[in-house]
Amino acid sequence: MLRITPVAAGKVNEIRSAEGIEGNMALRLRVVGGGCAGFSYDLYFDEPAEVDRQFEVEGVKCVVDEMSLMYLVGTEIDYVEGLQGAGFKFQNPNVKSTCGCGSSFSV
């Protein structure tokens, strides 16, 4: 379905701990409309809903709504640090193009 690298999983757990996120909350992965290219990613902790797809990757409980799932199949999420900052990076095989700044994509 999708992968989370060990580095990204570690960062998710670090954020969960630092912010005191309760154990029943899962990492929600969403694709939302917006940006220059049409879609962007959204990550946050949320309570699972009955209609969500729920799964665990690298020890991280994740939830995805059905609409987002069709855009995320096969995606790998990593966490990178570099000269331009740090953040979660998505390698999505479904993406056809990205905007110039890389914050949005089209399929």
N, C-alpha and C positions, 0 to 999 in steps of 0.2 A: 504494500500500500504506500507507505512512505518511511523514510529513515531519518533518524536524528543521530548525529555523530556523538561519540562519547564526550567530546569537548562541549558541544551544545547542550547535552544533557546535564553536564556538570554545571554549566552556567545557569540553566533553568533551575536546578536545585539550589544553587547559590542565591539566586533572586528570591526563590520561595522562602528560604530560611531568613534572609536579610529583611524581607518585608513581612514576615510572620504569616504567610499564606497558609490557611488551614489545609489539612490533608485531604479533605473531601473535594477540594477544588482541583480541576484539571487544566492543562494547558489547552486553550482553545486556539485552533488554527483556522483562519478565515481568509477567503479571497473576497475583497470588496471592490466595488466600482470606484474609480478615481484615478487621478494622475494623468500624465500626458498620454500614456499608451492605453489606458482603459481600465486596468485592474491593478490592485496592490494587495500586499499581504498584511494581515492583522494578527498579532499574537497577544494573548492576555489570559489571566487565570479566571476561570468561570466554573459555575456549577453545571454538571452535565444535564442536558434535557433528554427526555425520553426519545425524541426523534433523532438525537445525535448518534453518529457512529463513534463508539468508544473503543480505545485500544491502548496498549502500553508499548512504548518503544524506549529501549535503553533505560528502563526503570522510570520513565516519565509517563504519567497518565495523560492521555490526549483525548480531545473531543473535536469532531469536525461535523459541520452540517452537511447534508447531502449535496447541496449546490456547490459548496466549496470543494468537496471531495473530488468531484469530476475534474477540477482544475489542478488538484494536488497529487493525483495518483503518480507514483514514481519519483516524487520530489525528495531531495535530501536537504536537511536543514543542518547547517554548521554554524559555529560561532568563530568569528575571525577578529583579530586585533592587528592593526597596522598603522601606518603614518596618517591615514585619512580617518582614523577613529576605529571604533569597535562596534560589532553588532552581529545579529543573526543574518546568515547568508543562505539564500534559497537557490538550489540547483534544480530547476524544474524542466523536465524533458518536454513538457507540453507548450512551453513558451516559444512563440514565433519571433517576437522582437521585444526590445525594452526601450524605454525612453533614454535620452542622453544622460540623465543623472542616475539611472538605474533603479529608481524607486518604484517604477510601475512597469507593467508588461502587457502584451497582447497575446492571444492564443488563436 
